[in-house]
Amino acid sequence: DQFIPIGSPAVREKIRKWSWAGGALGDLKASTFVDTVPKEPELTATTVAPALTEYSGTWNLDTAHTRLGFRAKHAMVATVRGQFNDFSGTLVLDGVEPSRSTATVEIQAASFTSGSEDRDTHVRSADFLDVENFPTLNFSATEVRVDGDSFVLIGDLTIRGTTRRVEIDAEPTGVSVDPFGATRAGFEGSTTIS
């Protein structure tokens, strides 16, 4: 586990699992993107993952259909689940040349919620996220690696001014055109930090 100093030494709650499901980053979890720049993949002899080429394009997080969630141990015995409700993100995926792919996500730290107002207020305080001094959490992928029909986003996650390298295992879950003619793609991914 990587250590990210986001809490006071006296508080030992660990953010154990981040995923992106539903929209694009999903337990940090997200999954559905709306394709704003559709493009047909250029098929060449170097195509590495035929199933991944159908996801080529620029995908924006559809925040109405995305959950950016987490789970953390509290007092090392109970699992607390929650989410961030205000975020944006873009994935530019090149299924033919994955190394040219990029992803960015910006999360509003004050949108943290776990279902307990007392806990949420404490986590937003200077003991943890310190939302007054660090209003956003940010992820920026600097490398994309193909793993079969899935991929790994490798990049920098910044929380409270501290940046650490993380790897997010991501799996495409489908592409379709909705009743309004918008192309949608689903992705699920997760990583663990502490």
Backbone as CSV, one residue per row, in Angstrom:
resi,resn,N_x,N_y,N_z,CA_x,CA_y,CA_z,C_x,C_y,C_z
1,ASP,0.831,-1.192,0.000,0.000,0.000,0.000,0.866,1.241,0.000
2,GLN,0.424,2.237,-0.741,1.090,3.526,-0.709,0.499,4.324,0.447
3,PHE,1.294,5.182,1.070,0.793,6.008,2.156,0.601,7.416,1.645
4,ILE,-0.607,7.928,1.795,-0.898,9.315,1.447,-1.316,10.009,2.732
5,PRO,-0.557,10.988,3.197,-0.828,11.615,4.487,-2.020,12.569,4.410
6,ILE,-3.240,12.039,4.498,-4.413,12.899,4.410,-5.129,13.027,5.739
7,GLY,-4.603,12.442,6.800,-5.241,12.553,8.103,-4.230,12.858,9.177
8,SER,-4.723,13.262,10.322,-3.821,13.510,11.449,-3.306,12.175,11.967
9,PRO,-2.153,12.162,12.626,-1.608,10.908,13.131,-2.554,10.207,14.109
10,ALA,-3.396,10.962,14.797,-4.297,10.371,15.782,-5.464,9.634,15.130
11,VAL,-5.725,9.929,13.867,-6.879,9.324,13.198,-6.381,8.285,12.222
12,ARG,-6.846,7.060,12.331,-6.331,5.968,11.522,-7.354,5.379,10.560
13,GLU,-8.337,6.166,10.149,-9.234,5.660,9.121,-8.444,5.611,7.831
14,LYS,-8.549,4.528,7.108,-7.830,4.387,5.852,-8.825,4.367,4.704
15,ILE,-8.530,5.132,3.717,-9.309,5.035,2.500,-8.712,3.854,1.749
16,ARG,-9.412,2.739,1.747,-8.849,1.491,1.254,-9.133,1.230,-0.213
17,LYS,-10.233,1.697,-0.695,-10.581,1.267,-2.036,-11.255,2.411,-2.774
18,TRP,-10.706,2.793,-3.872,-11.310,3.797,-4.733,-11.628,3.095,-6.042
19,SER,-12.748,3.382,-6.648,-13.029,2.782,-7.936,-13.895,3.663,-8.801
20,TRP,-13.999,3.349,-10.040,-14.889,4.087,-10.923,-15.827,3.121,-11.609
21,ALA,-17.151,3.138,-11.269,-18.152,2.242,-11.854,-19.404,3.008,-12.174
22,GLY,-20.092,2.694,-13.179,-21.287,3.427,-13.559,-20.898,4.452,-14.593
23,GLY,-19.873,5.222,-14.359,-19.340,6.304,-15.160,-17.950,5.999,-15.647
24,ALA,-16.863,6.608,-15.224,-15.545,6.298,-15.752,-14.558,5.896,-14.702
25,LEU,-14.293,6.634,-13.609,-13.423,6.126,-12.549,-14.306,5.337,-11.585
26,GLY,-14.668,3.833,-11.284,-15.669,3.358,-10.403,-15.111,2.628,-9.287
27,ASP,-14.980,1.306,-6.541,-15.035,1.434,-5.075,-13.838,2.195,-4.645
28,LEU,-12.018,4.205,-5.849,-12.554,5.334,-6.663,-13.299,4.692,-7.865
29,LYS,-14.738,4.754,-8.035,-15.515,4.006,-9.023,-16.343,4.917,-9.909
30,ALA,-16.287,4.741,-11.202,-17.093,5.527,-12.127,-17.300,4.739,-13.399
31,SER,-18.285,5.098,-14.294,-18.332,4.308,-15.511,-18.883,4.906,-16.774
32,THR,-19.893,5.648,-16.908,-20.425,6.013,-18.210,-19.872,7.334,-18.715
33,PHE,-19.387,7.326,-19.929,-18.907,8.538,-20.583,-19.815,8.808,-21.772
34,VAL,-19.993,10.062,-22.125,-20.675,10.410,-23.361,-19.603,10.787,-24.364
35,ASP,-19.666,10.193,-25.546,-18.652,10.442,-26.564,-18.925,11.792,-27.202
36,THR,-18.024,12.763,-27.010,-18.212,14.082,-27.591,-17.440,14.248,-28.894
37,VAL,-16.463,13.405,-29.126,-15.695,13.469,-30.364,-15.606,12.057,-30.932
38,PRO,-16.722,11.556,-31.496,-16.663,10.184,-31.996,-15.701,10.076,-33.163
39,LYS,-14.998,8.973,-33.215,-14.129,8.730,-34.352,-14.060,7.240,-34.594
40,GLU,-13.931,6.891,-35.829,-13.788,5.487,-36.185,-12.342,5.086,-35.952
41,PRO,-12.110,3.956,-35.299,-10.728,3.540,-35.099,-10.077,3.178,-36.428
42,GLU,-8.836,3.575,-36.563,-8.074,3.229,-37.753,-7.437,1.871,-37.517
43,LEU,-7.885,0.879,-38.248,-7.366,-0.469,-38.052,-6.080,-0.646,-38.844
44,THR,-5.046,-1.093,-38.158,-3.755,-1.313,-38.786,-3.226,-2.661,-38.336
45,ALA,-2.097,-3.030,-38.857,-1.479,-4.293,-38.470,-1.011,-4.266,-37.025
46,THR,-0.942,-3.067,-36.412,-0.468,-2.971,-35.039,-1.607,-2.974,-34.030
47,THR,-2.834,-3.213,-34.460,-3.955,-3.233,-33.534,-3.693,-4.257,-32.436
48,VAL,-3.732,-3.811,-31.179,-3.361,-4.683,-30.076,-4.553,-5.363,-29.407
49,ALA,-5.675,-4.711,-29.340,-6.832,-5.274,-28.666,-8.076,-4.931,-29.471
50,PRO,-8.489,-5.810,-30.389,-9.616,-5.495,-31.256,-10.840,-5.001,-30.504
51,ALA,-11.150,-5.571,-29.343,-12.321,-5.133,-28.594,-12.143,-3.711,-28.071
52,LEU,-10.919,-3.293,-27.809,-10.663,-1.960,-27.283,-10.799,-0.881,-28.350
53,THR,-10.635,-1.224,-29.624,-10.710,-0.201,-30.665,-12.089,0.429,-30.745
54,GLU,-13.154,-0.288,-30.392,-14.491,0.302,-30.453,-14.676,1.393,-29.401
55,TYR,-13.768,1.492,-28.442,-13.840,2.522,-27.408,-12.991,3.744,-27.743
56,SER,-12.322,3.743,-28.881,-11.496,4.880,-29.262,-12.346,6.128,-29.357
57,GLY,-11.830,7.221,-28.827,-12.535,8.495,-28.883,-12.332,9.267,-27.603
58,THR,-12.990,10.415,-27.544,-12.946,11.264,-26.359,-14.248,11.057,-25.594
59,TRP,-14.124,10.631,-24.347,-15.274,10.313,-23.510,-15.286,11.231,-22.295
60,ASN,-16.407,11.888,-22.053,-16.566,12.746,-20.881,-17.411,12.018,-19.851
61,LEU,-17.050,12.148,-18.598,-17.840,11.522,-17.541,-19.278,12.033,-17.602
62,ASP,-20.215,11.123,-17.633,-21.632,11.442,-17.546,-21.966,11.366,-16.060
63,THR,-21.910,12.508,-15.385,-22.015,12.507,-13.923,-23.379,12.046,-13.426
64,ALA,-24.408,12.098,-14.265,-25.730,11.618,-13.857,-25.774,10.091,-13.775
65,HIS,-24.833,9.424,-14.436,-24.826,7.964,-14.469,-23.498,7.390,-13.988
66,THR,-22.799,8.155,-13.183,-21.478,7.741,-12.707,-21.442,7.817,-11.189
67,ARG,-20.828,6.846,-10.586,-20.593,6.876,-9.143,-19.090,6.843,-8.913
68,LEU,-18.609,7.837,-8.221,-17.206,7.910,-7.850,-17.149,7.619,-6.358
69,GLY,-16.982,6.353,-6.024,-17.151,5.924,-4.643,-15.879,5.431,-3.994
70,PHE,-16.002,5.138,-2.727,-14.869,4.636,-1.960,-15.410,3.758,-0.841
71,ARG,-14.505,2.987,-0.275,-14.783,2.306,0.984,-13.521,2.400,1.819
72,ALA,-13.729,2.557,3.114,-12.600,2.747,4.035,-12.879,2.010,5.329
73,LYS,-11.826,1.566,5.969,-11.964,0.935,7.279,-12.058,2.028,8.346
74,HIS,-12.981,1.845,9.263,-13.130,2.747,10.403,-12.818,1.933,11.656
75,ALA,-11.874,2.408,12.447,-11.446,1.722,13.661,-11.010,0.291,13.361
76,MET,-10.636,0.055,12.125,-10.133,-1.228,11.636,-11.127,-2.384,11.774
77,VAL,-12.414,-2.079,12.032,-13.402,-3.152,12.155,-14.618,-2.963,11.257
78,ALA,-14.985,-1.740,10.953,-16.179,-1.478,10.151,-15.767,-0.884,8.806
79,THR,-16.504,-1.229,7.780,-16.259,-0.657,6.457,-17.256,0.453,6.216
80,VAL,-16.745,1.646,5.941,-17.579,2.809,5.637,-17.542,3.019,4.132
81,ARG,-18.710,3.223,3.538,-18.794,3.473,2.100,-19.329,4.877,1.873
82,GLY,-18.899,5.462,0.785,-19.384,6.792,0.449,-18.999,7.155,-0.958
83,GLN,-19.126,8.432,-1.253,-18.842,8.876,-2.609,-18.570,10.375,-2.638
84,PHE,-18.071,10.814,-3.766,-17.953,12.232,-4.078,-19.049,12.529,-5.090
85,ASN,-19.792,13.611,-4.876,-20.936,13.906,-5.730,-20.673,14.958,-6.799
86,ASP,-19.539,15.644,-6.742,-19.252,16.719,-7.697,-17.876,16.465,-8.310
87,PHE,-17.857,16.110,-9.584,-16.606,15.791,-10.261,-16.805,15.921,-11.761
88,SER,-15.697,15.954,-12.469,-15.717,15.970,-13.932,-14.499,15.195,-14.405
89,GLY,-14.562,14.720,-15.638,-13.424,13.977,-16.147,-13.550,13.669,-17.616
90,THR,-12.423,13.390,-18.217,-12.345,13.063,-19.640,-11.356,11.930,-19.838
91,LEU,-11.723,11.008,-20.705,-10.842,9.923,-21.121,-10.700,10.014,-22.628
92,VAL,-9.490,10.155,-23.103,-9.211,10.110,-24.538,-8.532,8.770,-24.769
93,LEU,-9.261,7.853,-25.369,-8.782,6.489,-25.513,-8.469,6.184,-26.970
94,ASP,-7.256,5.777,-27.211,-6.819,5.353,-28.533,-6.624,3.846,-28.471
95,GLY,-7.615,3.096,-28.967,-7.575,1.642,-28.896,-6.526,1.013,-29.779
96,VAL,-6.039,1.757,-30.777,-5.012,1.246,-31.671,-3.622,1.506,-31.090
97,GLU,-3.405,2.701,-30.572,-2.133,3.085,-29.946,-2.424,3.543,-28.519
98,PRO,-2.667,2.622,-27.590,-3.056,2.986,-26.228,-2.097,3.952,-25.538
99,SER,-0.837,3.938,-25.911,0.131,4.832,-25.272,-0.198,6.302,-25.533
100,ARG,-1.017,6.595,-26.541,-1.431,7.973,-26.831,-2.680,8.367,-26.043
101,SER,-3.208,7.477,-25.221,-4.418,7.740,-24.450,-4.114,8.600,-23.228
102,THR,-5.109,9.364,-22.781,-4.970,10.203,-21.589,-6.279,10.168,-20.798
103,ALA,-6.200,10.541,-19.541,-7.397,10.662,-18.710,-7.140,11.703,-17.632
104,THR,-8.159,12.495,-17.330,-8.092,13.447,-16.224,-9.416,13.420,-15.473
105,VAL,-9.339,13.560,-14.166,-10.525,13.643,-13.320,-10.262,14.703,-12.266
106,GLU,-11.249,15.595,-12.068,-11.173,16.587,-10.998,-12.370,16.374,-10.081
107,ILE,-12.100,16.230,-8.790,-13.130,15.949,-7.786,-13.192,17.124,-6.817
108,GLN,-14.388,17.613,-6.563,-14.569,18.671,-5.571,-14.568,18.017,-4.186
109,ALA,-13.549,18.315,-3.383,-13.362,17.656,-2.094,-14.557,17.861,-1.164
110,ALA,-15.186,19.015,-1.212,-16.321,19.302,-0.321,-17.548,18.460,-0.643
111,SER,-17.549,17.751,-1.775,-18.702,16.922,-2.137,-18.634,15.540,-1.501
112,PHE,-17.637,15.304,-0.635,-17.490,14.040,0.084,-18.727,13.770,0.923
113,THR,-19.261,12.555,0.829,-20.388,12.156,1.668,-20.294,10.671,1.988
114,SER,-20.593,10.342,3.252,-20.566,8.947,3.683,-21.854,8.557,4.399
115,GLY,-22.806,9.480,4.446,-24.069,9.184,5.108,-24.118,9.578,6.567
116,SER,-23.051,10.121,7.095,-23.004,10.579,8.485,-22.472,12.007,8.486
117,GLU,-23.332,12.976,8.797,-22.920,14.382,8.739,-21.742,14.674,9.664
118,ASP,-21.722,14.081,10.861,-20.592,14.304,11.782,-19.290,13.801,11.158
119,ARG,-19.319,12.595,10.605,-18.114,12.038,9.982,-17.724,12.857,8.763
120,ASP,-18.714,13.230,7.941,-18.417,13.996,6.731,-17.763,15.331,7.064
121,THR,-18.276,16.004,8.087,-17.690,17.277,8.518,-16.244,17.063,8.970
122,HIS,-15.998,15.984,9.712,-14.640,15.694,10.178,-13.709,15.394,9.005
123,VAL,-14.160,14.588,8.046,-13.308,14.241,6.900,-13.024,15.474,6.041
124,ARG,-13.966,16.393,5.936,-13.740,17.625,5.164,-12.815,18.604,5.891
125,SER,-12.615,18.412,7.202,-11.820,19.330,8.017,-10.324,19.198,7.710
126,ALA,-9.531,20.015,8.395,-8.074,19.995,8.220,-7.453,18.679,8.672
127,ASP,-8.179,17.860,9.456,-7.655,16.559,9.877,-7.495,15.604,8.692
128,PHE,-8.326,15.783,7.660,-8.290,14.871,6.516,-8.128,15.636,5.205
129,LEU,-9.228,15.918,4.530,-9.158,16.516,3.189,-8.810,17.999,3.193
130,ASP,-9.105,18.702,4.273,-8.799,20.134,4.385,-9.330,20.884,3.155
131,VAL,-10.644,20.797,2.953,-11.265,21.327,1.733,-11.100,22.837,1.585
132,GLU,-10.902,23.562,2.679,-10.713,25.014,2.563,-9.391,25.354,1.878
133,ASN,-8.357,24.580,2.147,-7.052,24.833,1.537,-6.784,23.994,0.299
134,PHE,-7.486,22.865,0.163,-7.294,21.955,-0.971,-8.663,21.573,-1.524
135,PRO,-9.277,22.449,-2.307,-10.659,22.234,-2.739,-10.866,21.093,-3.736
136,THR,-9.797,20.607,-4.369,-9.988,19.538,-5.352,-9.021,18.388,-5.118
137,LEU,-9.443,17.204,-5.558,-8.590,16.036,-5.695,-8.451,15.855,-7.195
138,ASN,-7.272,15.480,-7.668,-7.052,15.386,-9.105,-6.338,14.103,-9.484
139,PHE,-6.755,13.549,-10.624,-6.059,12.408,-11.201,-5.733,12.748,-12.643
140,SER,-4.508,12.428,-13.045,-4.081,12.626,-14.423,-3.278,11.416,-14.861
141,ALA,-3.803,10.692,-15.848,-3.105,9.510,-16.359,-1.941,9.955,-17.232
142,THR,-0.783,9.380,-16.980,0.398,9.687,-17.772,0.798,8.515,-18.657
143,GLU,0.117,7.384,-18.458,0.419,6.182,-19.240,-0.814,5.288,-19.242
144,VAL,-1.056,4.636,-20.365,-2.133,3.660,-20.467,-1.531,2.373,-21.012
145,ARG,-1.782,1.282,-20.307,-1.239,-0.010,-20.707,-2.405,-0.961,-20.982
146,VAL,-2.351,-1.684,-22.087,-3.386,-2.655,-22.434,-3.131,-3.947,-21.688
147,ASP,-4.204,-4.538,-21.183,-4.139,-5.818,-20.490,-5.290,-6.670,-21.023
148,GLY,-5.047,-7.361,-22.153,-6.120,-8.119,-22.812,-7.154,-7.165,-23.384
149,ASP,-8.422,-7.358,-23.017,-9.479,-6.454,-23.461,-9.704,-5.325,-22.471
150,SER,-8.887,-5.243,-21.441,-8.966,-4.185,-20.444,-7.731,-3.306,-20.560
151,PHE,-7.641,-2.309,-19.698,-6.470,-1.455,-19.707,-6.191,-0.955,-18.309
152,VAL,-4.996,-0.436,-18.108,-4.562,0.101,-16.824,-4.201,1.560,-17.041
153,LEU,-4.832,2.445,-16.269,-4.479,3.860,-16.282,-3.424,4.069,-15.206
154,ILE,-2.282,4.579,-15.585,-1.190,4.828,-14.649,-0.995,6.331,-14.603
155,GLY,-1.075,6.893,-13.415,-0.956,8.341,-13.351,-0.814,8.853,-11.944
156,ASP,-1.002,10.160,-11.824,-0.783,10.859,-10.565,-2.111,11.222,-9.920
157,LEU,-2.282,10.837,-8.663,-3.441,11.200,-7.864,-2.966,12.195,-6.822
158,THR,-3.597,13.366,-6.795,-3.218,14.407,-5.848,-4.353,14.622,-4.859
159,ILE,-4.041,14.427,-3.590,-4.976,14.649,-2.497,-4.269,15.527,-1.478
160,ARG,-4.884,16.642,-1.156,-4.336,17.539,-0.131,-2.918,18.002,-0.450
161,GLY,-2.684,18.239,-1.734,-1.383,18.733,-2.158,-0.297,17.682,-2.256
162,THR,-0.609,16.428,-1.935,0.359,15.341,-2.018,0.014,14.471,-3.218
163,THR,0.987,14.239,-4.066,0.773,13.463,-5.287,1.475,12.118,-5.169
164,ARG,0.738,11.082,-5.522,1.277,9.726,-5.538,0.895,9.058,-6.844
165,ARG,1.748,8.161,-7.283,1.501,7.368,-8.492,0.510,6.268,-8.147
166,VAL,-0.530,6.091,-8.974,-1.495,5.009,-8.783,-1.742,4.320,-10.116
167,GLU,-2.199,3.086,-10.024,-2.612,2.335,-11.203,-4.079,1.976,-11.036
168,ILE,-4.889,2.316,-12.024,-6.317,2.024,-11.991,-6.607,0.972,-13.044
169,ASP,-7.004,-0.209,-12.584,-7.404,-1.268,-13.507,-8.783,-0.919,-14.037
170,ALA,-8.907,-0.817,-15.356,-10.165,-0.396,-15.971,-10.653,-1.442,-16.966
171,GLU,-11.952,-1.650,-16.959,-12.557,-2.634,-17.851,-13.708,-1.991,-18.610
172,PRO,-13.664,-2.027,-19.938,-14.803,-1.547,-20.714,-15.989,-2.492,-20.503
173,THR,-17.194,-1.937,-20.342,-18.365,-2.773,-20.092,-19.410,-2.710,-21.201
174,GLY,-19.159,-1.925,-22.244,-20.093,-1.892,-23.359,-20.196,-0.520,-23.997
175,VAL,-20.614,-0.513,-25.264,-20.851,0.716,-26.021,-22.232,0.597,-26.652
176,SER,-23.017,1.679,-26.590,-24.320,1.665,-27.246,-24.758,3.085,-27.556
177,VAL,-25.748,3.206,-28.400,-26.345,4.497,-28.736,-27.652,4.594,-27.969
178,ASP,-27.827,5.689,-27.205,-29.050,5.833,-26.414,-30.205,6.321,-27.293
179,PRO,-31.435,6.385,-26.771,-32.595,6.800,-27.570,-32.486,8.212,-28.148
180,PHE,-31.560,9.021,-27.618,-31.386,10.391,-28.101,-30.250,10.507,-29.114
181,GLY,-29.652,9.376,-29.474,-28.608,9.360,-30.482,-27.196,9.565,-29.954
182,ALA,-27.022,9.683,-28.634,-25.683,9.865,-28.056,-25.022,8.503,-27.869
183,THR,-23.760,8.416,-28.244,-23.003,7.191,-28.029,-22.505,7.179,-26.596
184,ARG,-22.754,6.073,-25.911,-22.337,5.939,-24.520,-21.465,4.703,-24.372
185,ALA,-20.503,4.803,-23.490,-19.632,3.667,-23.198,-19.540,3.514,-21.694
186,GLY,-19.461,2.292,-21.250,-19.323,2.030,-19.827,-17.935,1.519,-19.508
187,PHE,-17.422,1.929,-18.361,-16.126,1.485,-17.873,-16.241,1.285,-16.371
188,GLU,-15.532,0.323,-15.850,-15.402,0.172,-14.419,-13.934,0.045,-14.098
189,GLY,-13.542,0.656,-13.002,-12.143,0.585,-12.629,-11.982,0.765,-11.143
190,SER,-10.835,0.369,-10.630,-10.597,0.539,-9.212,-9.105,0.571,-8.916
191,THR,-8.796,1.152,-7.769,-7.439,1.153,-7.258,-7.516,1.180,-5.747
192,THR,-6.436,0.882,-5.073,-6.392,0.904,-3.619,-5.312,1.887,-3.186
193,ILE,-5.672,2.753,-2.237,-4.699,3.678,-1.638,-4.861,3.604,-0.133
194,SER,-3.886,4.095,0.581,-4.014,4.168,2.042,-3.228,5.352,2.555
